[in-house]
Amino acid sequence: MQKQSDKAVLAILISIAALVLFDLMGLIIKHLSGRYSAAELSAYRNLFGLVPSLIALWMTASWRKGTRSLRIRQWKLAAVRGLSVTFAQLMFYLSLGIMAFATATTISYTTAIFTTALAVPILGERVGWVRWLAVAIGFVGVMMILQPGTDAFTWALVLPVAAAFLYAFSGVTARLIDPEVPTPLFNLHSSAFAAVGSFCLALAVGGFSPIASVEDLAFIVLMGMFGGSAVLCLVVAYRMTEPSNLAPFSYFGIPIAFALGWLFFDEAPVDDLWPGALLIVIGGLMIVYRERRARRPLQRPETRS
């Protein structure tokens, strides 16, 4: 029991490291967004992010001990997921360039809310009143941040919401993968399709700008490595313990993003995010709590809420 507890603690620390890496990637995107388009940055991130994806696959014992084949039956599903990530990245990276770092990042945490809503039509899950209430609370939180119908509202605020929806779609459809397919292998296929899609998208909207300096090139490489390494950390963490043990700590990303935005860009959008961000977190934690209870072995019959 102690060993399992130690593994869970280590998995939590690794998942928090992933949050920091994702935020560092976001900082670089915001820094470079004045010189390179969101489509270009998405393409570069996916290209260099393939390296950690390959490392994650190599670390998978079942794949190394098997045929080491890179082929999968559900390549069409991988393509759909990859393309959804392409457009999610485009919208999220655009939002990072035109709004406060903490604002864009906080809104993106509505992914958990969209995941619950999409699980009904895609997976056929039964969602009880507790989780629908959580979705409603999170939605109210988003509306409080967006403030539609007021002078504070701009359509740019919709970008991270749309990105969260597409990221949630990618996450939900991952549960349609054949159980015998290693997660890193399917992730590699999705990442490869995302790379191809983002390069085509960048070419379609204006092509690639010359890289201005060696410093920019270093930032671009770091951006891809940070993003890919964050995914690698999450793969490792989710293989060490149950997702329900990690999900509550994902919201640590909000204060981390706020601190980094204040430190590097002198941004402190407290009035914009309060109290909407709190409702987003409450809604997400309600979903986590309900899913965790649903996974426990039932001692007696009970109705599903």
C-alpha positions, 0 to 999 in steps of 0.5 A, spaced: 500 500 500 505 504 501 509 503 495 502 505 491 502 511 495 509 513 493 507 511 486 501 516 486 505 522 489 511 521 484 505 521 478 502 527 481 509 531 481 510 529 474 503 531 472 505 538 475 511 538 471 507 537 465 503 543 467 509 547 468 512 545 461 506 546 458 506 553 461 513 555 459 511 553 451 505 558 452 510 563 454 514 562 448 508 562 443 506 569 446 513 571 446 514 569 438 507 571 436 509 578 434 514 575 429 511 568 427 503 566 425 500 562 430 499 557 424 507 557 423 508 556 431 503 550 431 507 547 425 514 548 429 511 545 435 508 539 432 515 538 428 519 538 434 514 535 439 515 528 435 521 527 438 518 526 445 513 522 442 518 517 439 521 517 446 514 515 449 513 509 444 520 507 446 519 507 453 513 502 452 515 495 454 509 492 451 511 495 444 518 494 445 517 486 447 512 485 441 513 486 433 515 494 434 510 495 428 508 502 427 502 500 423 495 501 427 488 499 424 484 506 426 489 510 422 483 514 420 481 516 427 488 518 429 487 522 423 481 526 425 484 527 432 490 530 429 486 534 425 482 537 431 489 538 435 491 542 429 485 547 429 485 547 437 492 549 437 491 554 432 486 557 436 489 557 442 496 560 440 492 565 436 489 567 443 495 567 447 498 572 442 492 577 443 490 576 450 493 576 457 496 569 458 493 567 464 486 569 461 487 564 455 490 559 459 484 559 464 479 559 459 482 553 456 481 549 463 474 548 460 476 542 457 474 537 463 467 541 462 466 539 454 469 532 455 463 531 460 458 533 455 461 530 449 462 523 452 454 523 451 454 523 444 460 520 442 461 514 447 454 513 449 455 515 457 450 516 462 451 523 465 447 524 471 445 530 474 451 532 478 456 532 472 451 536 468 450 541 474 458 541 474 458 543 466 452 548 468 457 551 473 463 551 469 459 554 463 457 560 468 464 561 470 466 562 462 460 566 461 462 571 467 469 571 464 467 572 456 462 577 459 457 577 452 453 583 451 458 588 454 463 592 452 468 588 455 467 582 450 471 581 444 470 575 439 477 573 441 475 571 447 471 565 444 478 562 441 480 559 447 473 556 448 473 553 441 480 550 443 478 547 449 472 544 445 477 541 440 482 538 445 476 535 449 474 532 442 481 529 442 481 526 449 474 523 448 475 520 442 482 517 445 477 512 449 475 509 442 482 506 441 483 499 441 485 496 448 491 492 445 494 499 442 499 502 446 497 509 448 504 512 445 503 509 439 496 512 437 499 518 440 505 518 435 500 517 429 495 523 432 501 527 433 504 526 426 497 527 423 497 534 427 504 535 424 502 534 417 495 538 418 499 544 421 504 545 416 499 544 410 495 550 414 501 554 415 502 554 407 495 555 406 494 562 410 501 565 408 507 560 408 513 560 413 516 567 415 524 567 415 527 565 422 529 572 424 535 570 429 539 564 432 535 566 438 528 565 435 530 558 432 532 556 439 526 558 442 522 555 437 526 548 438 525 549 446 517 550 444 516 544 441 521 540 446 517 543 452 510 541 449 512 534 447 516 533 453 509 535 457 505 530 453 511 525 455 510 526 462 503 526 462 503 519 459 508 517 464 504 519 470 497 516 467 501 510 466 503 510 474 496 511 477 489 512 476 487 519 472 482 521 478 488 521 482 491 526 477 485 530 475 484 535 481 492 537 481 491 539 473 488 546 476 494 548 479 496 550 472 491 556 473 495 559 479 502 557 475 499 561 469 497 567 473 504 567 476 508 566 469 504 571 466 505 577 471 513 575 472 514 575 464 509 580 461 507 584 467 499 581 466 495 581 472 488 580 470 484 579 476 478 583 475 477 579 468 478 572 471 474 573 478 470 569 480 469 566 473 475 562 474 473 559 481 467 557 478 471 553 472 475 550 477 469 548 482 465 545 476 471 541 474 473 538 481 465 536 481 466 532 475 473 529 478 469 527 484 463 524 481 468 520 476 472 518 482 466 515 486 463 512 480 470 508 479 470 505 486 467 498 487 460 499 490 458 495 496 451 496 495 446 497 489 445 505 488 443 509 483 447 513 478 447 521 479 
